[in-house]
Each structure stands twice: as C-alpha cells, then as structure tokens.
Amino acid sequence: MTLQENFTAAVSQSKDLPSRPSNEDLLQLYALFKQATDGDVSGDKPGGFDFKAIAKYSAWEEKKGVSKEQAMQEYVNLVERLKKELA
C-alpha cells in the first residue's frame, strides 16, 4: 500500500479504537492529521477561554515545517501504537 492509502486507512481506524486515547494522544492525532492534510498551521491563534481550540492550535503549530509525508507516516505509526496499547 502507498503512504496515502496507509494514512487513509489509519484515519478510519482511529475512529474505531477500542477505547478513548489520552488527551495528549488525541492532540497529536489532530496535529498530525492537520499537518498531513493542510500543511503548516494557518489562521489566527484562538484567544479567550476556548482552551480546547487553543490546545489544538498549539499542537498543530508544533508540527510546523514537518512535511506532509512525514506527518502521514507519524500519524500511521501513532494509530498503530494506540491500537496495540488500547486493545
């Protein structure tokens, strides 16, 4: 399978994990997905008391400069690890 096919499969599998990942793992999944699909972070950083949006933006911002291919591979690796850990 190509990297794109593996990534697409991992995205699907991430929705069917046996239990809920930790908040840190969820943020990593989000950041890697956004980096793989949209590239470097864009838009203004959320402000105020929307802590969830701020955390998601910050996690994505940490991936700045990571190639789409690398982000896809890291996402696939993370989903594979979570499938084993949460089984």
Secondary structure by P-SEA (a helix, b strand, c coil): ccaaaaaaaaaaaaacccccccaaaaaaaaaaaaaacccccccccccccaaaaaaaaaaaaaaccccaaaaaaaaaaaaaaaaaaac
